[in-house]
């Protein structure tokens, strides 16, 4: 089912927000009863919404929406010299400080922690793993 508004974030310590899909507006839930469908994360000054819709995962930034079903190209890369990360989806791209940029103990040869530390790395991982993506959609669609 495709709702016009959905609840994002259902974790302790995270604000519950309602996303108006048509406009991309986010506002505090304030007890409003709408279906819980996903999460929202700030990257730099941008609010990215990730939610389940009609059996698929969607990423939304403002009025822009992208399905994570393989129909849109998604990339996630680091520039170790500049200590930045670039995330791109479709014709949108954002470069921002890497999560490890200010960690003097960071070892670029150590096992990856991107998914745990960077919400857009998590989006990229879900986009590339059908089983995990299906599980997230199932959890957010009940």
N, C-alpha and C positions, 0 to 999 in steps of 0.2 A: 504494500500500500504506500502511496506517495502522499505524505502529509505536507502541509504548507509551513508548519512550524514544528520543531523538534527540540527536545531537551538535550543539552550537551553537558557532560561531566556529571558523574555520579559517585565521585570519590571524596572521602573526608579531606577537608582542607582545600578543596578546589571549589570555586564558585559555580553554582548551577546556573547555566545560561540557556536562554531560549534563542534559537536561530530562526529568523524569518528567511526562508530559502530564497524567495523572490528578490529580496533587497539585500540579503547578506547581513542585515542588522542583527546584532546580539544585544540582549537585555537580560537583567537578572530575572530568574524564574519567579521569585516572590510568591511561591505556593501555587502558581499556575499549573494545571494538570494537562500536560502534553506528553506524548510518548518519548521515553528515553531512547535515543538512537546513536549517540556517539560522544565525541570529546572535542574540545577546542584547546588550542595551544598557541601561545604567542612566540613568534620568532622575529627578533628585532622589534619593529613596530607594527608587525602584521599579525592578524588573528586568523589562523587556519582552522577551519572546522572539518572534522572527519566524521562521517556518519553513514549509517546503513540506509539504503533507499531501494525498495523494490528488488531485493535480492542482490544488491551490489553495494560496493563502498564508493562514496563520493568524497572528494576533497573540494572545499569551497573557500574562497578568499574574496570577500565583498560579493559582488554579483557573479563573479567567475566561478564556474563549477566544472569539475573534471571527473569522469568515471575512472576508477582504478581497475578496469577490466581488461586492460591490454590494448584498448583502442587508441590510447593517447601515450606518446612517448614520455617516460619519466627518467630523469638522471639525477645522480647524487655523487658529487666528487669533492675531494679536498685539494687545496693548494697548500702543501706543507711549507713552502717558502713564505707565503703571505699569511699563513695560519687562518685560512678562510675555508668555508664550505660553500659550494654552489648547488642549489636544488633547482631543477627545471621540470616543468610539466607543460606539455603542449608548447605554446609560444610564450610562456611566462617563465621568467628566471629571477632568482634572488641570490645574491652573494652576501654572506654574513660571517662574523667571527665564528671559527670552529669552536665546538664545546671545549676542546682541549687547549685552546690558544693561550690561556693564562695558567696552565698547569705545568709547573716546572718538572714534575715527575713523569709527564706523559712520554710514552715510548711508542713511536709509530710502528714498531715491529711486534708489539704485544697484541694479544687477541683483541678483536674489534669490540668496542663498547658503544658504537654509534647508536644502535637502536635503543639502548637504555638511556642515553644522554641527550639525544637530539630527536625531537618528534618528527622531523621530516625524514630522518633516516628510517624511522619506523614506518612511515608512509611508503617509502621506497621499498622496504623489505616486504610489506604486505602486497604491494603492486606486483612483486616478482614471485610470490608464493601463493598459488591458488588455494592450497589446503588451509593455510593460516588465514587468508583473506576470507574464505568461506566460514571458518570458525568464528571470526569476529562478526561477520554479517549475521550469522545465526544467533550469537549472543545478544547483539543489539536489535534484533528483530522480534524478540519475544514480547 
